Amino acid sequence: MALARHAGFTAIVLSSVWTPPLVAPAPDELERLRSAVTAAAALGIRPIVAVYSFSSVTPLTDTARSQFAAYAASIVRELPQVRDISVGNEPNLNLFWLPQFAADGSDAAAPAYLELLAQSYDAIKAAAPLVRVIGGSLAPSGGDNPKGTRQTQSPTRFIEDLGAAYRASGRTRPVMDLFSIHPYPESSAIPPDFKHPHSTSIGLADYGKLVKLLDDAFGTSPPIVYGEYGVETTIGASEQGAYTGAEPASTGAVSVENQGADYVEAMRLATCQPLVRMLLFFHVSDEPDLARLQTGVYYADDKPKPDLADVASAARAAKTGQLKCSS
């Protein structure tokens, strides 16, 4: 938490993975969450808890949804310092949600996720009415091919189908207070201002497209959270001792200087977008396995990367409203 604060970050996401038949975190899990939340609050960092499951235990039945919703609600009841809770993670990907498609090729995931989101929203609000519920947390791209080897959906199709399911449900209450998307670029070599006008993907520069989708889906767009954004850096020889494995060429890892410029530009872009409430970088420190994510502003041994000062300065300016907008 001290590293995050030094980087200018004033919110942080903590994961709590649900598995059936839990209706509350196990005592050791709750204690870890409590310690992290307390540490965050002590440094003025807003703790956000993300509750989600993996596709092997997708909550598709009434019983499973009730258990999941009770689990999420128990966290805000036990940890009153938590004022934001995220429901689900990338439900448009088969890693986190199955099935994605019905036998006839129609969208199965979005309507089922809407049921979970609505039930969780009601349970969380009953436990703590002022807690904000974050929905969506969508991956930035997907195949939309029911016959594909990997079952995924684009955020465009998922939002459209989520809205259709919401309207068909007859529900008049909201199902979320904020909508989240993870606007990772297709490669770290792609700058944050790259737009996708002719595809179903959504990045940081596709704000207008995202707002229109949400307007069409729900009548008016809820406030937006960029829940995960990261740019991978190459690791120099002097830092290799903190890492294992090899970096896949497909990630398009860039220099630390490029990462810093991209992170500052990402913050400038978000500053221009009136409905955006948060931009969250993933991670604070790198993962030590080079096959995973080296997107932090610290190396895996928590040594600061050379771009830390620039990122921290921009983050603090963004927090106080002094960061210049990049239109």
Backbone bond lengths (Angstrom), bond angles and torsions (degrees), N, CA, C in turn:
res aa  C-N    CA-C-N  psi(-1)  N-CA   C-N-CA  omega(-1)  CA-C   N-CA-C  phi
1 M - - - 1.458 - - 1.530 111.05 -
2 A 1.322 116.35 -36.83 1.461 119.40 177.90 1.526 110.97 -64.25
3 L 1.327 116.47 -38.27 1.460 120.30 177.20 1.522 110.37 -63.55
4 A 1.326 116.79 -43.30 1.462 120.86 179.28 1.529 110.47 -61.81
5 R 1.308 115.96 -44.83 1.459 119.70 -179.45 1.522 111.01 -63.14
6 H 1.333 116.81 -41.39 1.460 120.98 178.76 1.525 111.07 -62.55
7 A 1.333 116.59 -28.83 1.465 121.25 178.89 1.526 112.20 -81.68
8 G 1.335 117.26 -0.15 1.454 120.22 -179.93 1.512 114.08 86.40
9 F 1.328 117.43 7.12 1.465 120.93 -177.80 1.532 109.40 -83.43
10 T 1.312 116.94 131.75 1.464 120.76 -177.06 1.527 112.59 -119.55
11 A 1.318 117.23 13.78 1.467 122.37 171.07 1.521 107.46 -147.11
12 I 1.325 115.82 151.04 1.459 119.37 -179.79 1.522 109.10 -149.38
13 V 1.331 116.41 142.96 1.460 121.66 -178.18 1.521 110.08 -99.43
14 L 1.327 115.05 132.50 1.460 123.01 175.85 1.518 107.85 -115.33
15 S 1.328 117.27 131.65 1.464 120.97 -178.26 1.519 111.44 -91.80
16 S 1.338 115.13 142.65 1.459 121.82 170.47 1.522 107.25 -137.73
17 V 1.315 116.34 107.25 1.466 121.73 -172.82 1.526 110.18 -88.36
18 W 1.327 115.22 122.70 1.469 121.36 179.39 1.526 110.38 -84.77
19 T 1.322 115.27 138.96 1.462 121.92 169.05 1.523 107.63 -134.75
20 P 1.333 117.55 143.20 1.464 119.57 179.90 1.521 110.32 -70.63
21 P 1.333 118.13 149.43 1.467 128.16 3.40 1.523 112.78 -100.98
22 L 1.326 118.36 32.87 1.462 120.99 -174.12 1.531 111.84 -62.02
23 V 1.318 116.26 139.49 1.463 122.21 173.19 1.532 110.18 -116.95
24 A 1.319 116.14 3.59 1.465 123.43 175.94 1.517 107.04 -163.71
25 P 1.317 118.13 154.02 1.465 119.47 176.35 1.524 111.09 -60.91
26 A 1.321 115.47 147.36 1.461 119.90 173.55 1.524 109.26 -60.98
27 P 1.338 117.89 154.41 1.472 120.10 -175.62 1.523 114.33 -53.15
28 D 1.342 118.14 -40.96 1.464 118.99 -179.40 1.532 111.22 -69.70
29 E 1.328 116.94 -35.72 1.465 120.68 176.39 1.528 110.56 -64.97
30 L 1.310 116.45 -44.39 1.459 120.44 179.61 1.526 111.01 -62.87
31 E 1.334 116.69 -38.51 1.457 119.83 -179.96 1.531 111.13 -66.41
32 R 1.334 116.42 -38.77 1.473 119.33 176.63 1.525 110.84 -64.26
33 L 1.333 116.16 -42.44 1.459 119.29 177.09 1.526 111.16 -62.38
34 R 1.328 115.74 -43.25 1.461 119.74 -179.27 1.527 110.80 -60.89
35 S 1.315 117.16 -42.79 1.466 120.98 179.48 1.525 111.12 -62.72
36 A 1.338 116.05 -43.83 1.460 120.12 -178.96 1.525 111.26 -67.54
37 V 1.326 116.39 -42.58 1.467 120.58 178.96 1.519 110.60 -63.07
38 T 1.310 116.96 -42.66 1.469 120.84 179.24 1.523 111.26 -63.44
39 A 1.326 116.12 -42.50 1.466 120.35 178.97 1.522 111.12 -64.32
40 A 1.333 116.51 -40.95 1.469 120.25 178.94 1.519 110.58 -63.92
41 A 1.323 116.47 -50.51 1.459 120.41 -177.34 1.518 112.32 -60.75
42 A 1.321 116.46 -34.62 1.465 120.34 -179.36 1.522 112.08 -64.40
43 L 1.341 116.14 -24.94 1.462 120.44 -179.00 1.526 112.29 -106.63
44 G 1.323 116.60 13.41 1.460 119.53 178.04 1.503 114.21 73.68
45 I 1.323 117.07 25.02 1.463 122.59 178.66 1.524 108.65 -102.04
46 R 1.325 116.65 131.61 1.459 121.86 -178.39 1.531 109.08 -80.01
47 P 1.346 118.43 117.22 1.456 119.86 178.88 1.525 111.42 -83.89
48 I 1.315 116.43 129.93 1.461 123.34 176.06 1.523 106.70 -116.75
49 V 1.311 117.53 127.72 1.461 119.93 178.97 1.523 108.73 -104.09
50 A 1.323 115.72 125.38 1.464 122.37 176.62 1.520 108.50 -100.12
51 V 1.325 116.22 117.44 1.466 122.12 177.63 1.522 107.42 -105.24
52 Y 1.313 116.82 122.98 1.461 120.49 -178.94 1.514 109.49 -154.75
53 S 1.316 115.24 174.18 1.464 121.32 177.46 1.519 108.55 -135.32
54 F 1.308 115.95 168.77 1.457 120.97 173.88 1.529 109.57 -96.91
55 S 1.324 115.77 163.68 1.463 120.25 -169.38 1.523 113.85 -65.18
56 S 1.325 117.61 -20.50 1.463 119.39 178.70 1.517 112.17 -65.50
57 V 1.335 117.18 -19.79 1.473 121.32 -179.55 1.535 110.13 -131.07
58 T 1.323 117.59 36.56 1.456 120.55 178.77 1.528 110.59 -52.62
59 P 1.341 118.36 127.14 1.470 120.25 -177.72 1.533 111.57 -78.34
60 L 1.326 116.16 94.77 1.460 121.42 -174.78 1.526 113.86 -106.86
61 T 1.320 117.64 -15.45 1.465 120.48 -178.81 1.526 110.26 -99.13
62 D 1.327 115.82 164.05 1.464 119.68 176.65 1.524 110.74 -58.01
63 T 1.327 115.75 -41.71 1.463 119.59 -179.24 1.519 111.52 -63.39
64 A 1.329 116.66 -46.53 1.463 120.37 -178.69 1.524 111.28 -64.78
65 R 1.328 116.38 -41.45 1.468 119.06 178.75 1.530 110.81 -63.87
66 S 1.315 116.78 -39.48 1.474 120.15 178.21 1.517 111.09 -63.47
67 Q 1.330 116.45 -40.69 1.462 120.54 178.47 1.527 110.53 -64.40
68 F 1.332 116.74 -46.73 1.466 121.33 -179.99 1.535 110.02 -59.68
69 A 1.337 116.44 -47.77 1.461 120.84 -178.27 1.525 111.01 -62.35
70 A 1.325 117.03 -40.86 1.470 120.61 178.05 1.521 110.53 -64.27
71 Y 1.323 116.87 -39.06 1.467 122.40 178.36 1.533 110.21 -59.73
72 A 1.348 115.77 -48.93 1.464 119.86 -179.76 1.526 111.19 -62.77
73 A 1.324 116.06 -44.17 1.460 119.88 -179.01 1.519 112.04 -64.46
74 S 1.329 117.02 -34.13 1.469 119.63 -179.14 1.528 111.05 -64.52
75 I 1.320 117.23 -30.53 1.467 120.30 -178.54 1.518 110.97 -66.94
76 V 1.331 117.35 -45.11 1.466 118.64 -179.04 1.525 110.75 -73.31
77 R 1.320 116.68 -23.85 1.461 119.61 176.57 1.525 110.64 -73.72
78 E 1.325 116.55 -40.82 1.465 121.33 -177.88 1.526 112.67 -80.94
79 L 1.326 116.92 -26.65 1.464 121.27 -174.91 1.529 109.02 -123.60
80 P 1.320 118.19 80.57 1.463 120.69 -174.41 1.524 114.29 -64.88
81 Q 1.329 118.39 -13.31 1.461 119.89 176.48 1.522 112.32 -76.09
82 V 1.332 116.88 -13.41 1.464 121.05 177.04 1.520 108.49 -81.80
83 R 1.325 116.57 116.39 1.464 121.94 -178.67 1.520 112.80 -112.13
84 D 1.330 116.74 -1.29 1.469 121.68 177.62 1.522 108.35 -137.47
85 I 1.333 116.65 132.06 1.458 120.06 176.90 1.519 108.93 -135.66
86 S 1.320 115.75 131.95 1.458 122.44 -177.58 1.521 109.26 -101.01
87 V 1.334 115.88 133.42 1.462 121.72 -176.56 1.520 109.64 -107.79
88 G 1.331 116.09 111.82 1.457 121.27 179.47 1.512 112.22 85.70
89 N 1.316 115.56 161.65 1.462 121.72 178.47 1.522 109.59 -144.40
90 E 1.329 115.65 119.33 1.463 122.88 177.52 1.534 112.04 45.32
91 P 1.341 117.14 57.77 1.460 119.26 179.28 1.523 114.05 -69.47
92 N 1.323 117.59 -3.43 1.465 120.40 174.01 1.525 112.67 -90.03
93 L 1.330 117.25 8.21 1.467 121.67 176.22 1.531 110.15 -118.43
94 N 1.319 115.84 145.15 1.471 119.89 -178.25 1.527 112.89 -70.27
95 L 1.330 118.48 -14.92 1.461 119.81 175.84 1.527 110.77 -64.74
96 F 1.337 115.81 -32.81 1.460 119.75 -173.97 1.532 113.94 -112.48
97 W 1.323 117.86 -14.21 1.464 119.01 -177.03 1.526 110.28 -150.92
98 L 1.316 115.31 128.22 1.463 122.88 173.15 1.521 109.24 -141.47
99 P 1.350 117.65 145.71 1.466 125.91 -3.20 1.530 111.59 -79.19
100 Q 1.313 116.10 152.85 1.457 121.08 172.85 1.530 111.05 -81.34
101 F 1.331 115.89 -34.53 1.462 120.72 -175.44 1.520 110.72 -128.52
102 A 1.325 115.53 150.21 1.459 121.69 173.43 1.520 109.42 -82.31
103 A 1.320 116.74 173.07 1.465 120.98 -176.98 1.526 111.88 -60.43
104 D 1.343 117.06 -30.08 1.467 119.72 -179.78 1.523 113.31 -86.72
105 G 1.340 116.84 6.18 1.464 121.41 178.64 1.506 114.60 89.15
106 S 1.323 117.82 -2.79 1.463 120.29 178.43 1.525 110.51 -75.87
107 D 1.313 116.00 167.15 1.462 122.55 -177.40 1.527 109.71 -74.64
108 A 1.313 116.25 118.09 1.468 120.88 175.42 1.523 111.70 -97.07
109 A 1.327 117.11 -28.99 1.467 120.95 -171.62 1.523 112.48 -73.07
110 A 1.332 117.71 -46.48 1.469 119.47 -175.16 1.528 112.70 -61.81
111 P 1.343 119.86 -48.17 1.473 118.37 177.91 1.529 112.83 -62.39
112 A 1.334 116.94 -38.29 1.462 119.59 179.84 1.525 110.77 -69.21
113 Y 1.318 116.64 -39.23 1.469 119.56 177.29 1.521 110.66 -64.67
114 L 1.342 117.60 -38.21 1.456 119.78 177.77 1.524 110.83 -58.11
115 E 1.332 117.83 -42.35 1.468 120.81 178.53 1.524 110.81 -59.69
116 L 1.330 116.44 -44.80 1.474 119.97 179.15 1.523 110.78 -64.66
117 L 1.315 116.74 -43.17 1.461 121.18 -177.99 1.525 110.54 -63.58
118 A 1.321 117.21 -44.33 1.463 120.81 -179.31 1.527 111.04 -64.07
119 Q 1.317 116.57 -44.97 1.465 119.53 -178.68 1.526 110.94 -66.89
120 S 1.320 116.69 -38.76 1.464 120.43 178.53 1.526 110.82 -68.01
121 Y 1.334 116.41 -40.97 1.469 120.50 178.33 1.526 110.26 -56.46
122 D 1.317 116.37 -47.86 1.461 120.25 -178.11 1.527 111.51 -63.98
123 A 1.325 116.90 -41.42 1.471 120.16 -179.53 1.523 111.09 -67.17
124 I 1.326 116.84 -41.73 1.469 120.53 -179.51 1.519 110.66 -66.27
125 K 1.324 116.86 -44.06 1.457 120.46 -179.62 1.529 111.36 -65.52
126 A 1.343 117.16 -34.71 1.459 119.62 176.85 1.523 111.07 -65.30
127 A 1.331 116.43 -34.52 1.463 121.03 -179.63 1.519 112.29 -79.84
128 A 1.341 116.95 -36.88 1.475 121.50 -176.03 1.528 108.22 -153.94
129 P 1.316 117.62 90.19 1.470 121.10 -172.07 1.526 115.28 -58.03
130 L 1.327 118.23 -26.59 1.465 120.05 -176.16 1.524 113.78 -90.04
131 V 1.321 117.01 -6.16 1.464 119.74 177.27 1.526 109.50 -69.03
132 R 1.326 116.55 137.54 1.462 121.02 178.36 1.532 109.51 -89.72
133 V 1.333 114.96 131.95 1.463 120.97 179.12 1.525 108.43 -99.56
134 I 1.325 115.29 123.99 1.460 122.26 179.90 1.525 108.07 -101.14
135 G 1.318 116.91 124.54 1.458 121.44 179.53 1.508 111.81 -113.78
136 G 1.326 115.13 169.46 1.460 120.71 177.81 1.508 112.59 89.74
137 S 1.343 116.01 -90.28 1.475 122.14 -174.84 1.522 109.91 51.18
138 L 1.327 115.22 47.63 1.461 121.28 -173.62 1.523 112.49 -79.87
139 A 1.324 115.50 147.21 1.455 121.26 169.12 1.523 108.85 -68.80
140 P 1.334 118.78 154.06 1.466 120.82 -170.55 1.522 115.44 -79.40
141 S 1.330 117.57 -9.37 1.462 120.07 -178.06 1.518 109.39 -153.64
142 G 1.319 115.71 166.42 1.459 121.03 178.49 1.515 110.37 -173.28
143 G 1.337 116.32 165.73 1.451 121.19 -170.88 1.509 116.29 -84.24
144 D 1.319 118.88 -28.66 1.467 123.22 -177.72 1.527 112.39 55.29
145 N 1.326 116.73 32.29 1.467 121.02 -177.92 1.523 109.61 -121.29
146 P 1.335 117.60 103.16 1.466 119.59 -178.65 1.524 114.14 -60.76
147 K 1.322 116.69 -19.73 1.466 120.72 -179.50 1.526 112.38 -100.19
148 G 1.301 117.40 4.21 1.457 120.99 -178.49 1.512 112.07 -72.08
149 T 1.316 115.95 158.74 1.469 120.02 -179.87 1.516 111.43 -70.24
150 R 1.332 117.08 -29.99 1.463 121.00 175.21 1.518 108.32 -115.39
151 Q 1.310 116.80 119.91 1.451 122.21 -174.74 1.530 110.48 -84.77
152 T 1.321 116.38 105.03 1.459 122.14 179.32 1.519 109.00 -141.11
153 Q 1.327 115.15 159.64 1.459 120.52 177.25 1.523 109.75 -129.47
154 S 1.311 114.83 149.69 1.457 119.38 175.64 1.525 109.23 -73.55
155 P 1.335 117.03 154.52 1.465 118.66 175.71 1.522 111.81 -62.51
156 T 1.330 117.27 -30.58 1.467 120.36 178.85 1.521 110.77 -60.27
157 R 1.322 116.33 -53.66 1.465 118.82 -179.15 1.530 110.71 -64.97
158 F 1.322 116.78 -40.07 1.461 119.79 -176.40 1.530 110.79 -63.32
159 I 1.330 117.56 -43.68 1.464 120.27 179.29 1.525 110.36 -64.19
160 E 1.330 116.71 -43.29 1.466 120.01 178.22 1.525 110.84 -57.62
161 D 1.327 116.55 -46.28 1.461 120.46 -177.73 1.524 112.00 -73.62
162 L 1.336 116.86 -31.50 1.463 120.08 175.58 1.525 109.79 -63.79
163 G 1.321 116.54 -43.02 1.455 120.84 177.80 1.524 112.08 -64.46
164 A 1.337 116.44 -41.84 1.469 119.90 178.67 1.522 110.18 -62.18
165 A 1.323 116.83 -41.26 1.467 120.36 179.25 1.525 110.81 -66.26
166 Y 1.334 116.95 -38.27 1.468 120.79 178.73 1.526 110.25 -63.10
167 R 1.329 116.87 -45.94 1.465 119.88 -179.64 1.529 110.93 -65.79
168 A 1.322 116.80 -39.94 1.465 120.34 -179.90 1.522 112.41 -67.50
169 S 1.332 116.75 -25.59 1.466 120.27 -177.54 1.524 112.40 -71.16
170 G 1.320 117.18 -21.72 1.455 121.09 -176.38 1.523 113.64 77.17
171 R 1.309 117.34 3.44 1.456 121.31 -179.64 1.524 110.08 -68.80
172 T 1.321 116.60 136.73 1.463 120.83 176.31 1.531 112.10 -106.31
173 R 1.337 116.95 -20.35 1.462 120.39 176.40 1.525 109.33 -75.07
174 P 1.319 117.35 155.03 1.472 119.02 174.22 1.526 111.13 -65.53
175 V 1.325 115.62 165.08 1.469 120.93 171.61 1.526 110.51 -114.56
176 M 1.336 116.31 -5.70 1.465 120.55 178.45 1.520 108.42 -161.65
177 D 1.314 115.36 158.99 1.459 121.59 175.83 1.523 111.89 -99.40
178 L 1.324 116.26 -28.96 1.455 122.45 177.00 1.522 108.51 -137.95
179 F 1.331 115.40 150.02 1.463 120.81 177.15 1.523 108.99 -109.87
180 S 1.332 116.12 133.06 1.467 120.88 -176.90 1.522 111.61 -115.32
181 I 1.310 114.74 142.80 1.460 122.16 171.19 1.519 108.11 -137.52
182 H 1.327 116.47 152.14 1.466 122.73 179.65 1.529 107.87 -106.38
183 P 1.326 118.81 91.64 1.466 121.32 -169.32 1.534 114.39 -85.10
184 Y 1.330 116.22 50.71 1.465 119.37 176.02 1.533 110.33 -61.13
185 P 1.323 117.62 143.85 1.467 119.39 170.99 1.530 110.50 -74.35
186 E 1.316 116.00 160.31 1.465 120.23 177.75 1.517 111.59 -61.04
187 S 1.300 116.60 -27.03 1.457 124.23 176.89 1.513 107.35 -150.00
188 S 1.334 116.59 149.09 1.463 119.50 179.12 1.518 112.43 -64.39
189 A 1.339 116.84 -15.59 1.457 120.15 177.90 1.525 112.01 -77.14
190 I 1.328 117.94 -9.23 1.462 122.19 -179.26 1.530 109.05 -89.31
191 P 1.316 117.98 126.30 1.473 120.04 -175.61 1.525 111.91 -72.21
192 P 1.311 117.50 160.48 1.466 120.59 -176.76 1.522 114.29 -66.45
193 D 1.346 118.32 -20.66 1.461 119.72 -178.59 1.530 112.97 -89.24
194 F 1.325 117.16 11.78 1.469 121.11 177.95 1.521 109.60 -74.71
195 K 1.337 116.75 127.83 1.465 121.80 -177.37 1.532 110.95 -102.28
196 H 1.330 115.22 159.00 1.467 122.58 179.71 1.530 109.46 -123.66
197 P 1.329 118.44 64.62 1.464 119.79 -175.83 1.528 113.57 -70.87
198 H 1.317 117.13 -22.00 1.463 119.88 -174.01 1.532 112.62 -117.20
199 S 1.326 116.76 20.36 1.468 119.61 178.07 1.519 108.75 -137.99
200 T 1.321 115.83 173.69 1.462 121.61 -178.77 1.529 112.22 -91.99
201 S 1.330 117.23 1.51 1.466 120.71 177.47 1.529 109.75 -76.75
202 I 1.335 115.49 159.43 1.460 120.74 179.15 1.523 108.71 -135.67
203 G 1.331 115.80 123.53 1.454 122.27 176.80 1.515 110.70 -118.35
204 L 1.317 116.06 -173.55 1.461 121.20 -178.18 1.527 112.78 -60.36
205 A 1.322 116.85 -31.91 1.465 120.43 -176.42 1.518 113.05 -87.17
206 D 1.330 117.56 2.30 1.466 121.85 -177.90 1.525 111.84 -100.62
207 Y 1.307 116.54 32.96 1.463 121.73 -176.71 1.527 111.95 -55.93
208 G 1.320 117.14 -47.11 1.462 120.38 -178.65 1.513 112.04 -59.74
209 K 1.320 116.52 -42.61 1.464 120.52 178.23 1.518 110.94 -64.07
210 L 1.336 116.70 -42.19 1.461 120.67 -179.03 1.529 110.81 -64.94
211 V 1.325 117.60 -45.51 1.462 120.39 -179.12 1.527 110.93 -62.44
212 K 1.325 117.51 -40.58 1.474 119.83 178.77 1.525 110.86 -63.41
213 L 1.328 117.21 -42.36 1.462 120.37 177.74 1.532 110.70 -59.38
214 L 1.321 116.49 -44.76 1.462 120.51 -178.60 1.528 111.45 -70.79
215 D 1.328 117.43 -37.02 1.464 120.58 174.59 1.528 110.82 -59.61
216 D 1.334 115.38 -47.17 1.463 120.16 -178.97 1.525 111.24 -65.81
217 A 1.337 116.28 -35.67 1.467 120.35 -176.23 1.518 112.15 -74.61
218 F 1.333 117.66 -41.05 1.467 121.08 -169.85 1.529 114.39 -122.57
219 G 1.316 117.09 6.82 1.451 119.93 -179.54 1.510 112.36 90.29
220 T 1.292 116.62 -40.91 1.466 123.08 173.02 1.519 108.26 -151.32
221 S 1.299 116.60 142.83 1.463 120.38 -176.48 1.513 111.36 -72.29
222 P 1.321 117.40 132.15 1.468 118.16 170.61 1.528 109.70 -71.52
223 P 1.322 118.10 165.76 1.468 120.20 171.62 1.530 110.34 -56.21
224 I 1.315 115.95 154.83 1.468 122.07 -169.60 1.525 110.66 -116.35
225 V 1.325 114.41 140.88 1.464 122.82 173.25 1.523 108.14 -118.91
226 Y 1.314 117.13 128.05 1.464 120.68 167.59 1.527 105.82 -88.72
227 G 1.334 115.49 94.81 1.454 121.17 -166.00 1.516 115.56 -76.02
228 E 1.325 117.44 -25.03 1.464 121.66 175.51 1.518 107.72 -149.81
229 Y 1.325 116.36 129.23 1.456 121.95 171.38 1.514 106.97 -146.27
230 G 1.328 116.45 135.09 1.459 119.04 -178.20 1.513 112.43 -154.25
231 V 1.313 115.55 147.07 1.463 123.67 175.81 1.518 107.30 -125.29
232 E 1.323 116.18 122.22 1.472 120.88 -177.03 1.518 111.31 -79.66
233 T 1.333 115.50 140.70 1.457 120.53 177.44 1.526 110.85 -109.16
234 T 1.314 114.13 151.29 1.460 119.54 170.40 1.536 108.07 -71.60
235 I 1.303 115.74 155.54 1.468 121.35 -177.89 1.527 108.75 -114.11
236 G 1.317 115.65 117.28 1.454 120.60 -178.48 1.519 112.79 -69.44
237 A 1.316 115.92 164.41 1.470 121.63 -176.89 1.517 111.85 -58.35
238 S 1.315 117.56 -35.61 1.468 120.36 -176.65 1.523 112.35 -70.58
239 E 1.334 117.31 -16.06 1.461 121.11 -178.18 1.527 112.91 -108.13
240 Q 1.322 117.72 -2.19 1.463 121.36 -173.14 1.525 113.50 -61.95
241 G 1.317 117.22 -25.46 1.458 119.99 -177.10 1.514 114.12 -62.54
242 A 1.320 117.71 -19.47 1.462 121.37 -179.32 1.530 112.44 -88.98
243 Y 1.333 116.43 1.83 1.465 120.37 -172.60 1.522 111.58 -127.11
244 T 1.325 114.51 161.39 1.467 121.34 174.29 1.521 108.54 -131.99
245 G 1.334 116.81 161.37 1.448 121.01 176.00 1.513 112.68 79.80
246 A 1.340 115.17 -161.02 1.459 121.86 -177.16 1.518 109.81 -136.02
247 E 1.316 115.74 146.05 1.459 121.92 -179.99 1.525 110.02 -78.93
248 P 1.331 119.40 124.40 1.470 120.59 175.56 1.530 110.34 -65.04
249 A 1.315 116.40 136.57 1.462 120.22 -179.44 1.521 111.66 -63.06
250 S 1.319 117.03 -26.51 1.461 121.26 -174.95 1.529 113.48 -67.25
251 T 1.318 117.58 -16.96 1.473 118.81 -178.39 1.522 112.45 -72.70
252 G 1.343 117.07 -22.34 1.462 119.76 -179.09 1.512 112.67 65.68
253 A 1.330 117.32 36.52 1.466 121.09 -177.83 1.522 111.20 -53.54
254 V 1.334 115.95 142.81 1.461 122.24 -175.74 1.522 109.67 -118.53
255 S 1.302 116.31 174.54 1.460 120.50 177.76 1.525 109.63 -68.60
256 V 1.315 115.41 159.53 1.459 120.35 176.70 1.527 110.76 -58.79
257 E 1.326 116.14 -37.99 1.464 119.60 179.98 1.525 110.78 -62.57
258 N 1.334 116.37 -40.88 1.469 119.71 177.69 1.522 111.11 -65.49
259 Q 1.326 116.15 -39.72 1.459 118.72 177.94 1.526 110.52 -58.56
260 G 1.323 116.07 -47.76 1.453 119.82 -179.48 1.516 112.14 -59.14
261 A 1.336 116.94 -44.30 1.461 120.57 178.63 1.525 111.01 -62.23
262 D 1.338 116.37 -40.40 1.470 120.08 179.51 1.524 111.56 -67.54
263 Y 1.324 117.26 -39.98 1.463 119.57 179.78 1.533 110.88 -66.01
264 V 1.313 117.01 -40.30 1.465 119.68 177.42 1.526 110.32 -65.89
265 E 1.333 116.88 -42.62 1.465 120.06 178.59 1.532 110.79 -64.94
266 A 1.326 117.79 -37.57 1.465 120.77 176.86 1.527 110.42 -60.07
267 M 1.311 116.43 -42.67 1.466 119.37 178.29 1.517 111.45 -66.21
268 R 1.332 116.84 -37.82 1.464 119.64 177.64 1.536 110.76 -64.47
269 L 1.326 116.56 -41.96 1.464 120.12 177.97 1.526 110.69 -61.11
270 A 1.324 116.65 -47.16 1.461 120.27 -178.69 1.524 111.10 -62.82
271 T 1.332 117.25 -32.97 1.460 121.45 178.19 1.524 111.13 -62.25
272 C 1.339 116.89 -29.70 1.469 121.51 -179.33 1.521 112.79 -78.34
273 Q 1.304 118.33 -11.82 1.456 122.38 -168.36 1.533 109.79 -104.75
274 P 1.328 117.60 104.64 1.471 120.82 -167.46 1.520 115.78 -58.76
275 L 1.310 118.56 -31.36 1.461 120.25 -176.37 1.530 113.44 -86.76
276 V 1.316 117.93 -7.41 1.465 120.14 -177.40 1.526 110.03 -78.50
277 R 1.321 115.79 126.95 1.461 121.76 -178.78 1.524 113.02 -105.49
278 M 1.330 117.18 -28.61 1.469 120.60 -178.08 1.519 110.58 -146.92
279 L 1.315 115.79 144.85 1.457 124.26 168.79 1.524 106.15 -127.07
280 L 1.328 116.30 115.98 1.462 121.41 -173.78 1.526 109.41 -113.00
281 F 1.330 115.93 124.15 1.459 120.86 178.32 1.527 110.04 -87.13
282 F 1.308 115.48 141.89 1.461 122.53 -178.58 1.529 106.35 -122.17
283 H 1.295 119.90 101.89 1.447 134.49 20.60 1.536 111.19 -120.67
284 V 1.369 114.76 -173.16 1.459 120.22 166.01 1.526 108.91 -78.53
285 S 1.339 116.34 -54.13 1.475 122.57 176.06 1.517 109.27 -115.62
286 D 1.322 115.88 151.38 1.470 121.71 178.93 1.524 112.10 -59.89
287 E 1.316 115.14 153.68 1.456 120.51 164.71 1.530 107.94 -79.65
288 P 1.322 118.65 141.19 1.465 120.13 -176.01 1.523 114.04 -73.22
289 D 1.322 118.07 -21.40 1.468 121.72 178.20 1.522 108.43 -81.39
290 L 1.325 117.54 115.39 1.456 121.25 -176.68 1.520 113.31 -64.80
291 A 1.326 117.00 -16.24 1.461 119.56 175.36 1.524 111.80 -75.90
292 R 1.338 116.62 -9.69 1.460 120.85 179.40 1.530 109.69 -106.02
293 L 1.315 119.18 -140.26 1.461 120.51 -168.37 1.525 113.14 -106.29
294 Q 1.318 114.95 124.22 1.466 122.23 173.38 1.533 107.71 -110.69
295 T 1.314 115.32 60.51 1.454 122.74 -174.11 1.526 112.63 -106.06
296 G 1.317 117.54 3.36 1.456 120.82 -177.18 1.514 112.99 -75.27
297 V 1.328 115.15 169.38 1.467 120.60 172.51 1.530 109.95 -97.23
298 Y 1.347 115.10 3.65 1.460 122.56 170.59 1.520 107.73 -125.50
299 Y 1.334 115.86 149.40 1.459 120.00 172.87 1.533 109.65 -68.95
300 A 1.315 115.85 174.34 1.466 120.47 -176.53 1.520 112.76 -62.67
301 D 1.327 117.65 -23.91 1.467 120.71 176.86 1.532 112.21 -92.38
302 D 1.322 116.43 13.36 1.472 124.90 178.03 1.529 113.66 71.61
303 K 1.307 116.70 11.57 1.456 119.95 171.87 1.534 108.33 -74.04
304 P 1.333 118.62 134.96 1.471 119.45 -177.04 1.523 112.46 -66.43
305 K 1.316 115.76 140.85 1.456 121.02 171.75 1.531 108.62 -77.94
306 P 1.323 117.27 156.49 1.468 119.48 -176.58 1.530 114.67 -60.99
307 D 1.347 118.27 -19.07 1.462 119.60 -179.09 1.529 112.76 -88.24
308 L 1.322 117.54 -0.52 1.465 120.39 -174.49 1.519 112.26 -55.74
309 A 1.323 117.79 -45.79 1.472 120.73 -175.53 1.520 111.32 -61.17
310 D 1.341 117.00 -42.48 1.469 120.05 -179.71 1.522 111.39 -65.88
311 V 1.337 116.18 -42.72 1.461 120.54 179.79 1.525 110.43 -64.63
312 A 1.327 116.45 -44.94 1.465 120.64 -179.02 1.529 111.31 -63.33
313 S 1.315 116.74 -40.91 1.462 120.45 179.66 1.523 110.73 -62.86
314 A 1.338 116.36 -44.39 1.466 120.16 179.28 1.523 110.84 -66.68
315 A 1.321 117.46 -39.24 1.468 120.64 -179.84 1.520 110.71 -63.15
316 R 1.314 116.85 -42.03 1.465 119.83 179.50 1.534 110.58 -68.01
317 A 1.316 116.47 -37.66 1.467 119.78 177.63 1.525 110.80 -66.40
318 A 1.330 116.68 -38.79 1.464 120.18 178.17 1.517 110.72 -63.37
319 K 1.323 115.91 -40.71 1.475 120.75 -178.38 1.530 110.72 -62.42
320 T 1.300 117.22 -36.60 1.472 120.90 -176.66 1.526 112.53 -94.47
321 G 1.335 117.20 4.12 1.455 120.39 178.36 1.507 114.33 78.42
322 Q 1.331 117.81 17.14 1.446 121.09 -176.37 1.531 113.54 -103.93
323 L 1.349 116.99 1.36 1.454 119.20 179.97 1.526 109.36 -81.66
324 K 1.297 116.42 129.07 1.460 120.97 -178.28 1.520 110.74 -68.05
325 C 1.322 115.37 132.55 1.452 121.90 179.55 1.525 110.52 -67.71
326 S 1.339 116.19 143.00 1.473 122.18 176.11 1.516 107.87 -113.82
327 S 1.318 117.18 97.69 1.463 121.62 -173.27 1.514 111.00 -81.68
